[in-house]
Amino acid sequence: MRGQWIGRYIGSSEGVIIVNIDERSSHYQGVAYLNETNKTLPSTAAWFHTENKNKNFQFRTDLILPIDPPGIPTSADKIRDHYTENVGISNYADVNGSWESDSLKLSWTTNSGTKGNCTLPLSMADKPSELVAQNKEWGAFKEYVASLEGRRFLFRGQNKPWRLRTSFHRANRADLTRFLNEDIQVLHKHLSARTKHVFNLENPNENGAFFIIWFSTMVIPRLYSIGRILPMLQRSLPIVASQMIRPPKLFQRIR
């Protein structure tokens, strides 16, 4: 059941649904994003966990929040100006479902009486890319890139024919909410004990600086092997002073 499931849902309304699920020791947990086709209705995010790992399951969602127009889950009060007064957000949904290796079926009824259902295919992001790679020497590659329109393309080096996905997803993770609420908090505790500067994650600037350290060291989010990761982080950590961040050694070597 773990992974990312993407497709369409129908019912009282319809749209695109993305379900991100992580596997825990005894159950699954994740979040479903429902992007409404009817833009007079707010899109929503619903967090959930199953009781076990059975292929047939039912649960009541843990939390439902509307998604504001920029795409961030928020409280119902903060979206009222974007929708009519009679638009409300359900408090919970009762969900029934089943899963196989390549499909996830869901049906739900909310406390507001709205209903929905979907049958979703598993994302193929872990399958080899279908794009045909071009082998180029470094000089030929730079010449090719220079011929392209500026600020339209991004390139990434990799040694396997992976599809474009992050190391986070390649580590069989999908739920970014869990990553923020659990993994980042663990990393913050360990780094705070080893740096002269304690990053305040509630401050947008310092939160951004903390994430720069995280991503620039290219550490995949398996934080519980922290004894192996921390020596690499310690060698790569920049010195924070006057809100200036020195590029880590990794980037200095490849410039």
SULVENBEL-V878117 format. One record per residue. N is the residue number from 1. PHI is phi in whole degrees, -180 to 180 (NA if undefined). Layout:
N PHI
N PHI
This chain:
1 NA
2 -68
3 123
4 -117
5 -121
6 -133
7 -178
8 -117
9 -120
10 -133
11 144
12 -61
13 -144
14 -144
15 168
16 -100
17 -123
18 -122
19 -116
20 -107
21 -128
22 -106
23 -96
24 -104
25 -63
26 -123
27 -160
28 -116
29 -144
30 -180
31 -144
32 -114
33 -107
34 -109
35 -98
36 -68
37 -69
38 -79
39 -77
40 -82
41 -111
42 -75
43 -71
44 -137
45 -124
46 -127
47 -95
48 -156
49 -148
50 -92
51 -77
52 -155
53 -110
54 -64
55 -76
56 -110
57 -149
58 -150
59 -161
60 -106
61 -59
62 -78
63 -162
64 -127
65 -131
66 -73
67 -107
68 -71
69 -52
70 -68
71 104
72 -112
73 -59
74 -150
75 -84
76 -62
77 -62
78 -84
79 -113
80 -59
81 -69
82 -94
83 -137
84 -72
85 -64
86 -83
87 -85
88 -125
89 -115
90 -66
91 -82
92 -161
93 -135
94 -93
95 -118
96 -119
97 -166
98 -154
99 -143
100 -126
101 -63
102 -126
103 -151
104 -131
105 -109
106 -135
107 -141
108 -150
109 -135
110 -93
111 -66
112 -86
113 95
114 -77
115 -129
116 -164
117 -157
118 -162
119 -126
120 -114
121 -83
122 -72
123 -56
124 -95
125 -63
126 -88
127 -87
128 -58
129 -64
130 -90
131 -71
132 -88
133 -74
134 -111
135 -87
136 -135
137 -70
138 -59
139 -63
140 -66
141 -66
142 -64
143 -65
144 -65
145 -63
146 -65
147 -84
148 -87
149 -63
150 -68
151 60
152 -120
153 -127
154 -121
155 -126
156 -138
157 -86
158 -155
159 -105
160 -137
161 -79
162 -72
163 -72
164 -73
165 -152
166 -81
167 -63
168 -58
169 -74
170 -69
171 -89
172 64
173 -110
174 -143
175 -88
176 -70
177 -63
178 -63
179 -57
180 -71
181 -81
182 -116
183 -65
184 -64
185 -66
186 -65
187 -62
188 -60
189 -63
190 -71
191 -71
192 -62
193 -80
194 -123
195 -121
196 -75
197 -109
198 -97
199 -76
200 -90
201 -71
202 -82
203 -91
204 -55
205 -66
206 -72
207 -62
208 -64
209 -63
210 -63
211 -70
212 -62
213 -60
214 -62
215 -75
216 -69
217 -86
218 57
219 -91
220 -74
221 -78
222 -108
223 -71
224 -80
225 -98
226 -63
227 -63
228 -84
229 -79
230 -60
231 -58
232 -68
233 -63
234 -63
235 -69
236 -99
237 -64
238 -78
239 -91
240 -90
241 -152
242 53
243 58
244 -105
245 -120
246 -77
247 -59
248 -66
249 -59
250 -56
251 -75
252 -63
253 -72
254 -98
255 -67
